[in-house]
Amino acid sequence: MNLADQENAAARARWVKETKIGEGTYANVYRGYDVKTGQKIAIKKIKAGAFKDGIDISAIREIKFLRELSHPNVIALLGTYSKAQSLSLVLEYLDTDLEAVIKDKTLVFKPGDVKSWMAMSLRGLDFCHSRGVLHRDLKPNNLLISSKGELKIADFGLARETGDVDSRMTCQVVTRWYRPPELLWGSRSYSYGIDMWSIGTIFIELVLRKPFLPGDSDMDQLKKIITVLGTPTEEEWPGHKLLPDYVNIGEESRGQRWTPWIMSVGKVGVELIKEMLRYDPLKRISAKSALYHQFFLDDPRPTAPIKLPKPTAELVPRAMAPDETEGKPELKTAGGGVKRKAESPDPFGDVKKVARRLF
Amino acid sequence: MRTAYEATSQRLRWTYSYEELETVRQELSDRAVEQCRRNWDTEASLLASEGSANVKVPKKFPSPEDERLLVTFYAASIRTIIAEGMLNNGRSLPSAIEGVAITFLKRFYLRTSVLEWHPKVIMPVCLFLAGKVCNHVFDIDNYVASFNKIKRDDILGVEYLVLQTLRFDVIVPRIQDALHGWFLKLQDANPSGVNRIEAAYLVAQSHLKRSRLSDAEFIYTPSQIAATCFRMADARLFQTALDKLLPLDAESQGGTESNSGQQSLKPLLARESLLDILQHVQNAIESAPLDASSEMDKVKAADKLVKLAQDPAKNKSSAL
């Protein structure tokens, strides 16, 4: 036993598993508690031997970033331990997620509620970005909500660090409905703007109570973006036609009058959303600037987390999102290695599988 | 409020003072040697009870210095493996892998003795894991084929142990980025001297390579190490940058508090303490070997010592 073995044994004794709350081929999730403090926890146990090349890279990524990131709006990794070729992540237990909140039609959102969720998302995201971390899979399902109403960014299985100039990144990230146009056109060197686009679409989803741009395929996604927002001009987004997978999407669109759909956020709110959905990623507003936007200074004030609407229905175990338990779909790379990409919802497939997670 | 660096796992869990580092290694070595001794004694008495008295109980056990020699040798060999392109398999490797793998190996041996796990076994696992951390997943079959006498299980079976011994901290702040930062800073301070700065940058990179084989990263920040590398490369050039960053004359401070004696002492003190730190970093770097071959004789002797002393419990033919 080296020192680490001893610590590991102590760690295992501290976390008690109770009930299984999710099961899949990639990981099982259990609810449990911390012997030391009594705090409720979620244990995500990554299955052994599920991957040919050893410990799955999504698990490595999740540990890698969560070990470094400590912020009230980012899910806390309380501990990690391994046992007989398996890896367990101990996470803070969170009651629900933003997707479940949006879908619960018995809940009524006030403008201050939407503002509060946006402020918390942006604070968490600004923290990640300031530490050089891109999330690359923001969606309501990954914004978890604690019993006190605090929102926390979770699932760093697709995250990666920026600033590595010599490597091209994959464009197969971000769940389709929240994916920005530069990725759909195959950009391999992108930055914080991709997360901001996702935040913009989530902002609108909070108002509409349904996904803003639910594409059926990657091509359909581009079409939907362009139909609603209009064809980007060279002036708006210089050089976009040079992107690797650029394709001209049919006839020129001047866009729809979409802002009246979301007038409940007010004129200033609409301005902020437009800044988040700028075509040119370099002109897209940053998380930090968004936090200083007039929208957050104007009345109404953001609702206190504890007063935010939460699903009233009793919590019952339900299926986790497929990418949570079965791993991200594999993506073969040229050298024979395996990377993972974001799962996209398939509206014609098994709808039940896209249910929210319990932690 | 902590700075971003102060919140990193490296600063929180992998930074030591000289003395702490020495204590950690001494304790580790003492523990491992004691364990070995105990097992050797048991082995001897077991064999004696079987009527065989022929046990070679080792007289000498490896010291912390022997451990350092071995670990450094295997750290340097990571560089050789990468430089020879043994692992490329048609794809170029992310440049960060080398530094990350070396740091992993060095960190591993702050928590494990070479008597418990030989670095020959751990080194390939560190490199394999470093690949994943740098977004480059090695195909396991190709990977083991690149090494002599290594099987899949030698990697996959030890990967969890290594990850756990690294306390699951896998992000390593990149000193090469800090060096690039100083490269830009020097150009700011010396807009006309680009050629000289570029030449110094190249030399500084070789110092950085050497620093990776030292303890510098356990004690100093990436920015301090990077500054030292530049200073070692071209001291006068570095001085000009320092004059801009920490000016000595009160006027260029724009200060109106010249009446306060303490205030005017500040830049001088700041500069002195900085130069003092940089000198310490330089000493640390210069105590490291230049490459894998430069301490070969000592490494061989240390390895022999480890082999003889190795815990009999790990030997299959042992009575234990």
Interface residues (C-beta under 8 A of the other chain):
Chain A: N2 L3 A4 D5 E7 N8 K52 D53 G54 I55 I57 I60 I63 K64 F65 R67 E68 S70 T80 Y81 S82 Q85 S86 L87 S130 R131 R160 E161 G163 D164 D166 S167 A334 G335 G336 G337 V338 K339
Chain B: A4 A7 T8 S9 L28 N89 G90 R91 P94 S95 A96 R111 T112 S113 E116 W117 F128 L129 K132 V133 N135 H136 V137 F138 D139 I140 N142 I155 L156 G157 E159 Y160 L161 L163 Q164 T165 R167 F168 D169 V170 I171 D177
